[in-house]
Amino acid sequence: MTKHLNKVRWLVLTTVFLMLILLPFIHLYQTYVAAHAYDLLAPAEKQVYDTMEMLTSPFVSDPEHDLDAIKGNTWSGTFFGFRISDPLAVVSQSFAGLSLYWPFILTGLIPLVLTVLFGRFYCGWICPATFLYELNSNFAVLMHRFGLHTGNRHFDRRFKYLVLGVGLLLSAMTGAVLTAVVYPPAIIGREIYYGVALSGYSHVVIGGFGAGAVFFLSTLLFDLFVSRRGFCRYLCPGGALYSMLGRFRLFRIQRVVENCNDCAKCNAVCEFGLDPLHDDFGQECNNCTACIAICPTDALKFSVSLADQPFKGHGHLGKVYQRNLVNKTKEKSGQGELP
């Protein structure tokens, strides 16, 4: 079952991304319905109206009100009566306002509890930027096949905590939520909304996107030519917050040394440059399960623990362990060691 979790994760990421595109179109459709002026709409607007009516009519009878069940984006939104916010949104707004507004703070409770249980799972399972970043990583693999160079530089992971701290400090000083300016999930949700709902369907590509889209594009280029998943690893303020919250997560991936053959495929596939082969996951792990999916011997699994296991040695199916085992056997029987 766990072998297929990565496929489920991709389904969730795709669904979240498509919802971010669909929701502003729903908002646009509701606006047209409320205006009661179908005949006055431009041809492109009528196309939006007709398409959304076709998609939603089997499920709702009063689109102006019934479609309010899901609103917002991954920064903050309403889902069937429940208001849910990104913990970074809650923390940033509290710093910007220099006050605690408990109704808003409580909207971050569900993601907070899930992070305590599953660690940095938002980065691997929900974040719409992850959907694009992993596609970007696949493009990098394609570039390698054609002999083109991509970047793989390493930096200090702690730098993202500095970005988070400076962002919160500046938010407190200016009264503006500045972390959202450099936070990819917020940027993507905001840019898609502006591109569709505020700029008009006919100008989605030409005039809908702004500086946020340019910034996000620069993060894709940074990941491609400087450091693999570099923005998430070293710069993302949300990643910093989720890493801290998930340090003592309850569900974590661990290696079954008896099944491990030391092939190191788990290390190669890890987008965050972790070291599952040596039982080193740490607080950066987002439980994406890519390592579980690629393991040929089912040596990785989820377990309930408050800490990673210490390094348990070479995999029992690997050449090093098998050679050492044979040597020990020969020593006991009085024979020499294998070369």
Secondary structure, DSSP 8 states (H G I E B T S, - for coil): -GGGHHHHHHHHHHHHHHHHHHHHHHHHHHHHHHHT-GGGS-HHHHHHHHHHHHHHTTT-S-HHHHGGGEEE-SSEEEETTEEEE-HHHHHHHHHHHTS--HHHHGGGHHHHHHHHHHSTHHHHHT-HHHHHHHHHHHHHHHHHHTT---------TTHHHHHHHHHHHHHHHHSS-GGGGS-HHHHHHHHHHIIIIIT-GGGTTTTS--HHHHHHHHHHHHHHHT-TTHHHHHT-HHHHHHHHHTTT-SEEEEE-TTT-----HHHHH-TT--BGGGTB--TT-----HHHHH-TT--EEEEE-SS------S-TTSHHHHHHHHHHHHHHTT-----
